[in-house]
């Protein structure tokens, strides 16, 4: 028995290679993925190998077999074995290039401010949706007659598209339209320029967006292109969005939220700080995919998606984005979430069951603005969800610490009324170029936190996403595996896990609700660890002595001699 344990611990990978080579020799298979599982159930290494007639190739360690499923193995083979550049990276590079170009065009030819650029883009996208109903780019002729300028024509068609999308009530539609009046009121946008081929900037922008952006948006149902472009505009702006606390959530996070709360087709979603609508879009699409029939899908769009956005411009962006993503915009309102009655909010759509939120960051600057802290937003959201509903929020890790007296009181109040299920610490680059280190907190609303409740605290900083030059944060081949392991642990499917990844424990309101607060090292140092530590110490001592600092170790003299 001891020999078998030793073989599993020390020779698992070599054994996997041996069996893979045997398969190649004795069967008709030409390519083999083999796995060596070394270690014990808690601290193990799952090492994949690729073996063919040319030899073998070591591949990065994995924690699950997600990459080797029928849905993902071809992509994994191309990236890891053939080392091809993922098509997503190529597409992303192209998207970012076009976003940068468009940003420069809007600034140089349109004289637009940072908060105006995404509105012009949205207005054009809505007008382009009317191409099948009569809109033609040749209609933009640069006419100087006020009722027939390029801006007036675009405005006319975007208004029709809002009517076609059934944006209601009328006061809401008018609020959105008011944000788009700049396209017809701004002379610089409607005056022909020789350097643009005797076209107005608006026609030039419309042609560019039609050729480079509009087709990508309408052909890809998952990607939040408008949100991505908005994010790029903000990043170029020198901090405008950051100063206002606007941090748009990446798609892989909005989709992860849906999994963490186990989103179902019958749920009613609410995002009180909806921004560009990323959470609502991901939630809506997941629910639509799981719906059984067209009646359910229609009900999801009309009754089960709800959002609030306080900023007029962002409200218009969210409305546009929801229209481009297949409806769902009818239940967005432009209001101050904290001023809403949580009892009234609970009743929306027959009862809010799921809350998603990325609140404005760092608005609490002292006692006078303590009510604007992320924790206050969380409490108000939880109070706005029906009993037993679920909520997931993404906030800076500092929000889970609760340093101020006011924040400590809010944490205490949250646990009195609601249950903390767990907190997941995220990759520090999740909000690339923003400088916010985030975490996800998951709650059950309306049920007081039991004293013996076991919550999960996870370190998911290594999520398989990396910053690549000229691309920003991108998904690597490890991301699917990392995500699946996270969800397996979250759902209780993994019995043994290292405490460096997850700690399960009871919590107090005075605790810091973070993995780093509860983490303890449960790994017993090996003999190799001991020898490496001794070697490091001896190397350090030798370097100090040779540099005349032997006195640090009780040696006499300053020249390194005893």
DRENDRENVO-380399 format. One record per residue (C-alpha): residue in three letters; x, y, z. Coordinates in steps of 0.001 Angstrom, whole numbers, plus 500000, padded with zeros to 6 digits. Example, Ala and Ser with C-alpha at 12.3 -4.5 7.8 and 13.67 -1.06 7.14 Angstrom:
ALA512300495500507800/SER513670498940507140/
% end
This chain:
UNK500000500000500000/UNK502844502388500824/UNK504386501756497408/UNK501138502665495652/UNK500928505966497561/UNK504505506716496667/UNK503877505958493024/UNK500810508213492965/UNK502711511013494655/UNK506041510837492844/UNK505401509162489504/UNK501840510081488530/UNK502817512299485583/UNK505436509877484269/UNK502857507107484561/UNK500333509145482573/UNK502931509713479862/UNK503730505991479789/UNK500075505008479325/UNK499529507706476692/UNK502460506410474639/UNK501084502900474990/UNK497700504080473662/UNK499428505589470600/UNK501257502335469930/UNK498351499940470447/UNK495350501885469115/UNK494398504015466127/UNK494435507239468169/UNK496984509771466912/UNK496704512431469608/UNK496271511882473347/UNK495672514134476341/UNK496912512455479517/UNK496686513588483139/UNK498866512924486133/UNK497209513561489499/UNK499924513861492124/UNK499460514642495811/UNK496476514124498083/UNK492827515126497745/UNK493337518625499162/UNK496789519548497886/UNK497140517952494501/UNK498511518728491083/UNK496465517842488011/UNK499076517956485277/UNK497918517541481651/UNK500175516333478852/UNK499681516264475108/UNK501242513262473405/UNK501563512398469717/UNK504074510752467383/UNK506401513741467678/UNK506742513435471453/UNK504975515103474324/UNK504242518588475620/UNK503647519652479209/UNK500594521872479598/UNK499650524254482436/UNK498177522649485555/UNK494383522531485793/UNK491853522108488587/UNK488936520731486560/UNK488369519046483197/UNK486300521951481846/UNK488788522771479073/UNK488613519166477863/UNK484839519053477478/UNK483358518647474000/UNK482492522351473948/UNK486005523603474679/UNK488638521009473753/UNK489142522167470150/UNK489721525742471306/UNK492063524486474042/UNK494019522362471531/UNK494491525275469154/UNK495638527665471869/UNK497777525419474067/UNK499118522782471708/UNK499280524618468380/UNK499868527977470141/UNK497533529846467819/UNK496373533332468750/UNK492774533086469982/UNK490284534637467557/UNK488821536548470522/UNK492154538319470997/UNK492294539224467326/UNK488717540514467448/UNK489353542432470668/UNK492426544123469227/UNK490331545209466247/UNK487514546466468475/UNK489867548496470644/UNK491597549959467602/UNK488274551099466183/UNK487136552439469526/UNK490278554534469767/UNK489841555795466213/UNK486225556704466808/UNK487129558486470016/UNK489653560617468142/UNK487217561348465317/UNK484521562455467771/UNK486965564751469517/UNK488803566166466496/UNK485914566587464064/UNK482958566922466413/UNK484465568893469275/UNK482598566610471668/UNK483157566314475415/UNK483738562991477118/UNK480139562609478310/UNK478790563555474876/UNK480685560991472792/UNK478751557868473851/UNK475466559745473346/UNK476340560540469731/UNK477342556904469189/UNK474048555722470709/UNK471993558126468615/UNK473623556901465421/UNK473185553238466369/UNK469468553739466990/UNK469063555550463665/UNK470954552776461844/UNK468405550272463159/UNK465908552019460883/UNK467769551043457696/UNK465231548303457035/UNK462445550876457444/UNK463652553560455078/UNK466784555159456519/UNK469629555465454021/UNK473042556980454578/UNK472639558853451271/UNK469940560925452974/UNK472706562653454935/UNK473554565384452408/UNK474711568170454685/UNK471645570332454033/UNK471766573622455935/UNK467975573854456265/UNK467311573426459981/UNK464648570757459528/UNK466782568795457080/UNK470293568821458543/UNK472077565511458998/UNK471433565785462716/UNK467721566446462195/UNK467429563400459911/UNK469266561129462350/UNK467135562426465207/UNK463963561757463220/UNK464943558121462668/UNK466205557457466184/UNK462876558787467495/UNK461075556329465222/UNK463266553524466527/UNK462411554384470124/UNK458737554208469146/UNK459326550901467387/UNK461080549550470498/UNK458012550602472503/UNK459907552744474972/UNK457251553924477387/UNK455858555890479097/UNK456079559015476967/UNK457859560970479709/UNK460606558348479755/UNK460995558380475980/UNK461188562160476017/UNK463894562003478689/UNK465991559795476451/UNK465333561974473403/UNK466405565079475299/UNK469874563589475676/UNK470143563161471906/UNK469158566689470854/UNK472819567686470645/UNK473121565921467263/UNK470740568421465674/UNK471582571449467839/UNK475377571405467466/UNK476448573384464319/UNK479930571829464276/UNK478420568370463800/UNK476245569510460872/UNK478698571588458843/UNK480485570053455855/UNK484261569740456041/UNK486620569491453085/UNK488997567249455061/UNK486126564744455415/UNK485389564626451695/UNK482841567425451853/UNK480793565487454422/UNK479517566619457780/UNK481153565043460849/UNK477822563323461591/UNK477744561615458215/UNK481399560627458592/UNK480714559167462067/UNK477592557374460819/UNK479458555757457935/UNK482280554694460217/UNK479942553268462871/UNK477852551479460256/UNK480876549821458653/UNK482910549079461766/UNK480628548820464799/UNK476950548439463981/UNK477347545162462131/UNK479373543691465011/UNK476722544647467557/UNK473739543264465708/UNK475530540009464822/UNK476818539174468321/UNK474164538637470986/UNK476528538074473938/UNK479053540827473703/UNK478172544172475246/UNK479848546170472472/UNK478273549490473352/UNK479336549094476969/UNK482844548197475847/UNK483062551241473592/UNK481759553440476381/UNK484404551984478673/UNK487078552814476131/UNK485829556399475787/UNK485944556802479572/UNK489454555345479758/UNK490698557902477234/UNK489044560754479075/UNK491679561163481763/UNK489522560078484652/UNK486145561702483978/UNK484205558533484670/UNK486350557563487618/UNK485822560922489288/UNK482095560324489089/UNK482409556816490491/UNK481437555221487159/UNK483093551805486881/UNK481538549637484187/UNK481502545928484964/UNK483285543509482565/UNK481107540897480875/UNK482827537900482472/UNK481851539314485875/UNK478231540040484933/UNK477921536460483660/UNK479561535088486811/UNK476912536882488903/UNK474193534887487152/UNK475906531635488146/UNK476584532645491749/UNK472881533335492426/UNK471722530369490312/UNK469552532596488116/UNK466338530942486891/UNK463821531912484130/UNK461214532739486791/UNK463421535269488614/UNK462829539014488570/UNK466103540944488257/UNK466795544399489672/UNK469912546545489173/UNK469599549879491013/UNK472812551347489527/UNK472512549878486065/UNK475046552067484216/UNK475204550796480638/UNK472984547829481537/UNK475607545058481598/UNK474090543068484493/UNK470582543308483078/UNK471761542169479649/UNK473653539139480979/UNK470772538200483262/UNK468171538632480544/UNK470102536500478068/UNK470642533681480569/UNK466947533651481442/UNK465914533735477776/UNK468171530775476961/UNK466538528754479737/UNK462956529788478910/UNK460697527018477602/UNK458656528943475049/UNK458049532293473406/UNK455423533245475995/UNK458002532921478791/UNK460577534865476775/UNK458124537693476153/UNK457236537855479850/UNK460937537972480824/UNK461551540958478547/UNK458438542855479563/UNK458109542117483293/UNK461253540577484791/UNK464066543057484019/UNK464198546219486155/UNK466838548911486510/UNK467473552364487934/UNK470113554831486767/UNK470521558266488315/UNK472454559941485473/UNK470446561089482454/UNK473224560315479989/UNK473912556836481385/UNK470157556182481455/UNK470025556899477729/UNK473045554649477150/UNK471408551825479118/UNK468123552228477237/UNK469953552109473906/UNK472009549127474979/UNK468939547180476079/UNK467227547931472772/UNK470274546687470860/UNK470309543566473025/UNK466729542592472293/UNK464326544697474373/UNK464106544657478159/UNK464309548449478309/UNK460696549037479258/UNK461368548820483026/UNK464335551189483309/UNK463787554414485215/UNK465992557463485727/UNK465855558129489470/UNK467966558228492637/UNK467969554674494014/UNK468664555714497608/UNK465593557956497529/UNK463292555058496586/UNK461044553262499076/UNK462448549695499356/UNK458960548382500154/UNK457686549710496824/UNK460726548400494947/UNK460158544907496319/UNK456845544682494458/UNK458251545349490970/UNK457510542624488446/UNK455520540685491006/UNK458387540667493486/UNK462132541270493040/UNK463980537968493611/UNK467502538821492413/UNK469556541976492879/UNK472757542773490971/UNK474744545904491684/UNK477980547740491001/UNK477360550886493088/UNK479144554227492643/UNK482542553944494319/UNK484085556148496985/UNK481301558709497320/UNK481415558692501138/UNK484010561300502109/UNK483009561914505723/UNK480112561905508171/UNK478009564173505977/UNK478159561713503057/UNK478340558446505050/UNK474932557500503607/UNK476576557225500165/UNK478982554432501116/UNK478956551141499216/UNK477626549396502342/UNK474634551740502429/UNK473882550887498808/UNK474138547182499673/UNK471753547537502628/UNK469222549455500544/UNK469404546836497791/UNK468868543969500252/UNK465895545791501756/UNK464448546098498235/UNK464417542338497546/UNK461716539911498636/UNK462453537513501509/UNK464652534654500342/UNK465831536549497267/UNK469496536637496335/UNK471829539558495770/UNK475342539821494353/UNK477336543043494463/UNK480804544015493307/UNK482529546610495492/UNK486067547624496515/UNK487576545309499138/UNK487688548291501498/UNK483879548194501671/UNK484002544740503263/UNK486354545968505982/UNK484096548665507421/UNK486612551026508976/UNK484352553908509998/UNK481860553894512847/UNK479055554442510354/UNK480107551498508184/UNK480421549215511206/UNK476848550091512178/UNK475629549289508649/UNK477400545905508680/UNK475713545101511979/UNK472333546122510565/UNK472868543987507436/UNK473489540815509457/UNK470452541520511646/UNK468163541416508615/UNK470016539513505898/UNK472402536584505426/UNK475934536854504100/UNK476618533803501931/UNK480202534663501088/UNK482739537026499570/UNK485022536390496598/UNK488228538449496290/UNK488903539227492625/UNK491780539902490259/UNK493226543350490989/UNK493051544102487232/UNK489332543305486911/UNK488679547020486393/UNK491730547555484226/UNK493260551053484465/UNK490793552125487150/UNK492890551145490174/UNK490068549560492191/UNK490701546181493844/UNK487243544546493869/UNK485398541687495498/UNK481987540073495041/UNK479664539693498027/UNK476626537401497851/UNK473635537673500212/UNK470243536146500894/UNK467734538919501569/UNK465233539135504403/UNK466642536275506466/UNK468716537264509547/UNK472235535850509544/UNK472341532846511956/UNK475220532846514459/UNK476267529368513288/UNK475933530154509573/UNK478986528997507602/UNK479962531534504942/UNK482491531064502150/UNK485463533362501629/UNK487361532772498411/UNK490601534087496964/UNK489906534292493235/UNK492663536743492389/UNK494102534186489953/UNK491062533984487676/UNK492788533224484380/UNK492472536784483067/UNK495647538721482285/UNK496583542172481047/UNK498047542024477558/UNK499780544876475814/UNK497453546908473564/UNK494493544717474568/UNK493919545291478282/UNK492362542518480358/UNK491824539362478286/UNK490755535791478945/UNK493511533150478831/UNK493104529408478352/UNK493090528991482141/UNK489985531116482731/UNK487332528455482025/UNK489087525969484321/UNK489481528560487101/UNK485868529650486814/UNK484556526081486929/UNK486631525296490023/UNK485309528444491697/UNK481703527468490957/UNK482293523864492073/UNK483640525111495402/UNK480869527703495756/UNK478189525067495128/UNK479742522621497576/UNK480830520094494945/UNK484458520091496152/UNK484880518410499538/UNK488563519166500035/UNK490140522457499036/UNK493202524418500149/UNK492521527190502638/UNK494646529423500417/UNK491711529296497992/UNK488650529065500247/UNK487882529352503947/UNK484475528342505348/UNK483688529976508661/UNK481156531754510835/UNK481250535539510690/UNK480735538547512930/UNK479774542051511905/UNK483090543242513390/UNK485089540934511079/UNK486640542004507822/UNK484502540105505326/UNK487454539000503198/UNK489387535794502577/UNK492603537442503798/UNK491036538021507234/UNK490046534386507796/UNK492886532664505945/UNK495233530345507762/UNK498037528261506248/UNK497122524610506727/UNK499983523208504676/UNK502677521372506667/UNK506118522430505408/UNK507975519631503629/UNK511621518697504085/UNK512327520425500782/UNK510706523632502113/UNK512952523424505189/UNK516109522891503109/UNK515188525792500796/UNK514693528099503783/UNK518080527096505224/UNK519706527659501835/UNK518118531104501534/UNK519343532045505001/UNK522904530857504353/UNK522997532704501040/UNK521824535883502752/UNK524414535512505520/UNK527214534908503014/UNK526250538015501021/UNK526180540166504152/UNK529564538878505339/UNK531223539426501948/UNK529901542991501962/UNK531434543786505323/UNK528274543349507394/UNK529267540319509404/UNK528450542260512565/UNK524785541553511827/UNK525506537956512790/UNK527642538683515844/UNK530940538609513969/UNK533713541000515032/UNK535139543579512709/UNK533552545408509838/UNK535431543808506980/UNK533669540477507051/UNK536400538708509102/UNK535517536963512341/
% end
